[in-house]
Amino acid sequence: MATINVFARWRPLSQPEAKRGELNRKTLSDRPPLLAVSMQPQAPAEGRSWTSSPAFHAVFEPEDDNHKVYNDVIAPNIPKVLRGENCSVFAYGHSGSGKTHTILGYDYDQNSQKLGLCLAAAKQLFDALYDLNEKRRGEEELGIGLSLFELRKKSAFDLLNHHNQCHIREGPDGKVHIRGETEILAGGKVRVRPIVQRLCWTFESFQQELVQALSQRTTGVSTVHDQSSRTHAVIELEVINQSLIDARQALFDRQSELVPVGKRATDIRIEEESKAYMQLADGRWGPNPDYQINQERIDMAEAEKAQYEAHVTAAEQKIEAILEANAFPCLGAKMVFVDLAGAEFYDDNGTTRPQTTRQTPQERQEGRQINTDLLALKEVMGAWSQGQKRIPFRSSTLTMALREHFMSAGKGNSTIIVTISPATDQYKATLNSLKYASLVGAARV
Ligand SMILES: Nc1ncnc2c1ncn2[C@@H]1O[C@H](COP(=O)(O)OP(=O)(O)OP(=O)(O)O)[C@@H](O)[C@H]1O
């Protein structure tokens, strides 16, 4: 069974929140090793007391900084990545509860205790790769490939490529591809660029790429604050070497060459078959006695297509061979960090809370879309952690885009950190987030 580790993180109160009051809360350890959270708002009018199921591996307090969270949650995964396992980390919580603070951080100084989990992981991975590169000097150098995109409505936007809009499609191979605009090149070649992956050989270059790309992230007005991330940000770190990158480029070239050849074969078949039919006097369609299908022409086009398909297969096999032959099992291993867009909290009658008046109708619509995505993610996590055969990946763009991580995480694990606010006036939103996380946690046990 796949593993999902669930953590909760209380953030500190802001000054205005502190004036309005803090809810009463406790961490319960009646069923170790998992913890439960119990809480109660200050005023009974704000809601009843509630206790979660034992679902949390740890509960972080407001005074715990990113460094502490990193050491307890992410650091144990680094040796697994070095063994070739994948690992994904999601931050879930209502708007303003601290997801971006946790995953990306707002202080990018590499010695800061506030460094976000993603940068802290990259730092530790680069240190480990440096040691490996030193130990095996004859081998190709290992580095980290960085991809960074945000998901909004039905599209992905590549933050390493001028916020280019990309489409998320399932290919005939069942794999999900995130691809940009189609470019038509000389000789009828067609190229559809995948999401950009920047090759970084040092932590400093990685940090520079990431920080620059993050400045392009979309923010907007949420129910809680007006600098809210209105998209899900997905940051992928992959252990790479130059041969792997070259082999992937070669595959991409062979796929581009196949597109016009495949299209020509299809066009020829359609042309031949349509010439062999004609409209009869009564208006119906029937065989054309004056035309004999040119089977040789179709076969030649199909043979050419098969030849190009074989080039693609050979390029795919080369990638597999590079991964298998490498002295380091970590080549190709991935860490994925997802800063989910803030869940919006709506009252039972479907309206937002009073402070939402600044949201435009479009922002409210986006808020609802975000909630739909998050619900789909919960369903996928539940099905995945229970080892179900049918996992409902197709139910949202978010789950489609993350499909590969869940599929390949059979040999890895997933972590969800639910970020929560102790402000008494955010009780209902906090309750919602904890219920979500404890359902994911409970699905696992
Ligand atoms: N654990 C924490 N320690 C210190 N400050 C925090 C913490 N968590 C959040 N904050 C601060 O609270 C504010 C809101 O946090 P953040 O932007 O991370 O929220 P968010 O959950 O990403 O919101 P949204 O989903 O709307 O983008 C920021 O100023 C952030 O620095």
The ligand as an SDF file (V2000), in Angstrom:
LIG
                    3D

 31 33  0  0  0  0  0  0  0  0999 V2000
    4.3890   29.3310   10.1950 N   0  0  0  0  0  0  0  0  0  0  0  0
    4.4540   30.6440    9.9310 C   0  0  0  0  0  0  0  0  0  0  0  0
    5.3410   31.4260   10.5840 N   0  0  0  0  0  0  0  0  0  0  0  0
    5.4130   32.7580   10.3350 C   0  0  0  0  0  0  0  0  0  0  0  0
    4.6140   33.4150    9.4490 N   0  0  0  0  0  0  0  0  0  0  0  0
    3.7280   32.6890    8.7740 C   0  0  0  0  0  0  0  0  0  0  0  0
    3.6010   31.2850    8.9720 C   0  0  0  0  0  0  0  0  0  0  0  0
    2.6300   30.8320    8.1800 N   0  0  0  0  0  0  0  0  0  0  0  0
    2.1750   31.9040    7.4910 C   0  0  0  0  0  0  0  0  0  0  0  0
    2.8290   32.9990    7.8420 N   0  0  0  0  0  0  0  0  0  0  0  0
    2.5990   34.3610    7.3100 C   0  0  0  0  0  0  0  0  0  0  0  0
    1.1920   34.5050    7.0570 O   0  0  0  0  0  0  0  0  0  0  0  0
    0.9490   35.1480    5.8020 C   0  0  0  0  0  0  0  0  0  0  0  0
    0.0930   34.2620    4.8950 C   0  0  0  0  0  0  0  0  0  0  0  0
    0.8340   33.0790    4.6220 O   0  0  0  0  0  0  0  0  0  0  0  0
    0.9040   32.3980    3.1680 P   0  0  0  0  0  0  0  0  0  0  0  0
    1.0500   33.4180    2.1030 O   0  0  0  0  0  0  0  0  0  0  0  0
    1.9350   31.3430    3.2550 O   0  0  0  0  0  0  0  0  0  0  0  0
   -0.5590   31.7930    3.1020 O   0  0  0  0  0  0  0  0  0  0  0  0
   -1.1620   30.8000    1.9930 P   0  0  0  0  0  0  0  0  0  0  0  0
   -1.7760   29.6800    2.7440 O   0  0  0  0  0  0  0  0  0  0  0  0
   -0.1450   30.4690    0.9860 O   0  0  0  0  0  0  0  0  0  0  0  0
   -2.2990   31.7150    1.3970 O   0  0  0  0  0  0  0  0  0  0  0  0
   -2.9680   31.6460   -0.0730 P   0  0  0  0  0  0  0  0  0  0  0  0
   -3.5080   30.2880   -0.2640 O   0  0  0  0  0  0  0  0  0  0  0  0
   -4.0780   32.6440    0.0230 O   0  0  0  0  0  0  0  0  0  0  0  0
   -1.9160   32.0210   -1.0320 O   0  0  0  0  0  0  0  0  0  0  0  0
    2.3170   35.4550    5.2000 C   0  0  0  0  0  0  0  0  0  0  0  0
    2.6670   36.7850    5.5500 O   0  0  0  0  0  0  0  0  0  0  0  0
    3.2500   34.4840    5.9180 C   0  0  0  0  0  0  0  0  0  0  0  0
    4.5650   34.9390    6.0030 O   0  0  0  0  0  0  0  0  0  0  0  0
  1  2  1  0
  2  3  1  0
  2  7  2  0
  3  4  2  0
  4  5  1  0
  5  6  2  0
  6  7  1  0
  6 10  1  0
  7  8  1  0
  8  9  2  0
  9 10  1  0
 10 11  1  0
 11 12  1  0
 11 30  1  0
 12 13  1  0
 13 14  1  0
 13 28  1  0
 14 15  1  0
 15 16  1  0
 16 17  2  0
 16 18  1  0
 16 19  1  0
 19 20  1  0
 20 21  2  0
 20 22  1  0
 20 23  1  0
 23 24  1  0
 24 25  2  0
 24 26  1  0
 24 27  1  0
 28 29  1  0
 28 30  1  0
 30 31  1  0
M  END
$$$$
